[in-house]
């Protein structure tokens, strides 16, 4: 049970990192409430699942370290290429997790923050996300 709690706190840290990277208006008081964290976690795990689905043939690799490194390279490649298709997929996933008004207010900031955070994810963070995405 302690391992699951640690994994959840690691996922929360990643979500908070994404939220802190959002370019929010500093004049307004934005609190990081649990609902926001849950939404960001949902978006991130959906993205990991999409990437895994697109790279199914790599699932034949059983070495978790190698699989994590490949996922890290894939995420960096996706973020650095920043293609229209990748932005469209991200937009679709974000819209699935937030209301229209939330998307109108925070959608673009959340997308930009996810892309910015994705480049800097460590292998441990990616492994934690992969485990969470596969266990849900």
C-alpha positions as CSV (number, residue, x, y, z in Angstrom):
1,X,0.0,0.0,0.0
2,X,2.9,2.4,0.7
3,X,4.2,1.9,-2.8
4,X,0.8,3.0,-4.3
5,X,0.8,6.0,-2.0
6,X,4.3,6.9,-3.2
7,X,3.2,6.5,-6.8
8,X,0.2,8.7,-6.3
9,X,2.3,11.4,-4.6
10,X,4.7,11.2,-7.6
11,X,1.9,11.7,-10.0
12,X,0.6,14.6,-8.0
13,X,4.1,16.2,-8.1
14,X,4.1,15.9,-11.9
15,X,0.6,17.4,-12.1
16,X,1.7,20.3,-9.9
17,X,4.7,20.8,-12.1
18,X,2.5,21.2,-15.1
19,X,0.2,23.6,-13.2
20,X,3.1,25.7,-12.0
21,X,4.4,26.0,-15.7
22,X,1.0,27.4,-16.8
23,X,1.3,31.1,-17.6
24,X,-1.6,32.4,-15.4
25,X,-2.4,36.0,-14.7
26,X,-0.5,36.8,-11.6
27,X,-3.0,39.5,-10.5
28,X,-5.7,36.8,-9.9
29,X,-5.6,34.4,-7.1
30,X,-5.4,30.9,-8.5
31,X,-5.4,28.1,-6.0
32,X,-4.3,24.6,-6.9
33,X,-7.4,22.6,-5.9
34,X,-7.7,18.8,-5.9
35,X,-10.1,19.0,-8.9
36,X,-7.5,20.8,-11.0
37,X,-4.8,18.2,-10.1
38,X,-7.2,15.4,-11.0
39,X,-8.0,17.0,-14.4
40,X,-4.3,17.4,-15.2
41,X,-3.5,13.8,-14.1
42,X,-6.3,12.6,-16.3
43,X,-5.0,14.5,-19.3
44,X,-1.4,13.3,-18.8
45,X,-2.4,9.7,-18.4
46,X,-4.5,9.9,-21.5
47,X,-1.6,11.3,-23.4
48,X,0.7,8.4,-22.2
49,X,-2.0,5.9,-23.3
50,X,-2.2,7.5,-26.7
51,X,1.6,7.4,-27.2
52,X,1.7,3.8,-26.1
53,X,-1.1,2.9,-28.4
54,X,0.7,4.5,-31.3
55,X,3.9,2.7,-30.5
56,X,2.3,-0.8,-29.8
57,X,5.0,-2.7,-31.5
58,X,7.5,-1.5,-28.9
59,X,5.5,-3.3,-26.2
60,X,7.4,-6.4,-27.1
61,X,10.3,-4.9,-25.2
62,X,10.1,-6.3,-21.7
63,X,13.0,-4.4,-20.1
64,X,11.3,-1.6,-18.2
65,X,14.4,0.6,-18.2
66,X,14.7,0.4,-22.0
67,X,11.0,0.9,-22.5
68,X,11.1,4.0,-20.3
69,X,14.0,5.4,-22.2
70,X,12.2,4.8,-25.5
71,X,9.1,6.5,-24.1
72,X,11.2,9.5,-22.9
73,X,12.6,9.9,-26.4
74,X,9.2,9.6,-27.9
75,X,7.8,12.3,-25.6
76,X,10.7,14.6,-26.4
77,X,10.3,14.0,-30.1
78,X,6.6,14.7,-30.0
79,X,7.1,17.9,-28.0
80,X,10.1,19.2,-30.1
81,X,8.4,18.4,-33.4
82,X,5.2,20.2,-32.2
83,X,3.3,19.1,-35.4
84,X,-0.2,20.1,-36.2
85,X,-1.5,16.5,-35.6
86,X,0.2,16.4,-32.2
87,X,-1.3,19.7,-31.2
88,X,-4.7,18.5,-32.4
89,X,-4.5,15.3,-30.4
90,X,-3.5,17.2,-27.3
91,X,-6.3,19.7,-27.8
92,X,-8.8,16.8,-28.2
93,X,-7.7,15.1,-25.0
94,X,-7.7,18.3,-23.0
95,X,-11.3,19.1,-24.2
96,X,-12.3,15.6,-23.1
97,X,-11.2,16.4,-19.5
98,X,-12.4,20.0,-19.0
99,X,-15.6,21.9,-19.5
100,X,-16.1,24.4,-22.3
101,X,-15.6,27.3,-20.0
102,X,-12.5,25.8,-18.4
103,X,-11.1,25.1,-21.8
104,X,-11.8,28.6,-23.0
105,X,-10.0,30.0,-19.9
106,X,-7.2,27.6,-19.4
107,X,-7.0,25.3,-22.4
108,X,-4.2,26.9,-24.3
109,X,-2.2,27.5,-21.2
110,X,-2.6,23.9,-20.1
111,X,-1.6,22.6,-23.5
112,X,1.5,24.8,-23.6
113,X,2.4,23.7,-20.0
114,X,2.1,20.0,-20.8
115,X,4.3,20.4,-23.8
116,X,6.9,22.4,-21.8
117,X,6.9,19.9,-18.9
118,X,7.0,16.9,-21.2
119,X,10.5,17.8,-22.5
120,X,11.9,17.8,-18.9
121,X,10.3,14.7,-17.5
122,X,12.8,12.3,-15.9
123,X,12.9,8.6,-16.5
124,X,11.5,8.0,-13.0
125,X,8.6,10.3,-13.7
126,X,7.9,8.7,-17.1
127,X,8.0,5.2,-15.5
128,X,5.6,6.3,-12.8
129,X,3.2,7.7,-15.5
130,X,3.5,4.6,-17.6
131,X,2.7,2.4,-14.6
132,X,-0.3,4.5,-13.7
133,X,-1.6,4.6,-17.3
134,X,-1.4,0.8,-17.6
135,X,-3.0,0.1,-14.2
136,X,-6.1,2.3,-14.6
